[in-house]
Amino acid sequence: MRPLLGIFDSGLGGLSVLKKIQERHTKFKAIYLADSARIPYGSKDPSEIRNIAFEIVQWFNCQEVSALVVACNTTNSLAIDVLKRFSKVPVFDLIGSFSEIINESKIGVLATPLTVSSKAYTSHIKFYNPLSLVLEEECPEFVPIIENGDTGSKELLEAVETHLAPLLKAEVQAIVLGCSHYPIIMPIIKKLVPSSIRLIDPAVFLSKRLDTFLSYPDQSNESTKPFADIRFCVTSDPSSFSLKADNILGVKPEVEVISLCPTSCVS
């Protein structure tokens, strides 16, 4: 029986994580949950994020998943303890997946305001590399623009330029995309960042961490269609999510609306 992964994010961003996992693995099924009714997470109160995390982990426990993949950096930075405490299965997270491979002495991080204020990336990186300098830059505009599908807009380009400027001025050697939405705009970021600076997508390393769990290397081709074994769920507006997901995945998925409840198995 193939493992059933539970993957969640506030919206579209976690699809970038799903893509990285499927690029490396094929023998798995998944439930993808987008909490679209409450996006964005990055500007909420930390206590609300922790409550949301509890609701999500309880829902996934009811789905009998084999592992939980935290594809939301904000939840990762503020509520990983909640997820690990209440999950009935192993938890794989983004921030804890890559920090030990950071060798650069000066690292920039682009992230949501809540992730930046938590200093989770700084703490994880400096745990493995105590002498490193970590500069975190909050980017409140990115997620709303990406969720609106305006990835080619002048507004987004100007926002990316603005938030890269302090990191480039500081001459960082690597930039971490500290929100799963940001790899969606990787082409824009690449155009504005010198090739000498390493761009780090934590999802690449999370997918590697799944190797032993999903029995990599896996070169099988069981699914006849991409993402055929993924159940897509949202907390609101399924048709909009499906249309926008098509732009990211190249597949327009069927999407169902679910309700999150901390005390019962509502699906």
Summary of the structure (lengths in Angstrom):
residues: 267
radius of gyration: 17.6
end to end distance: 22.6
largest distance: 51.2
contacts: 937
relative contact order: 0.19
helix: 46%
strand: 17%
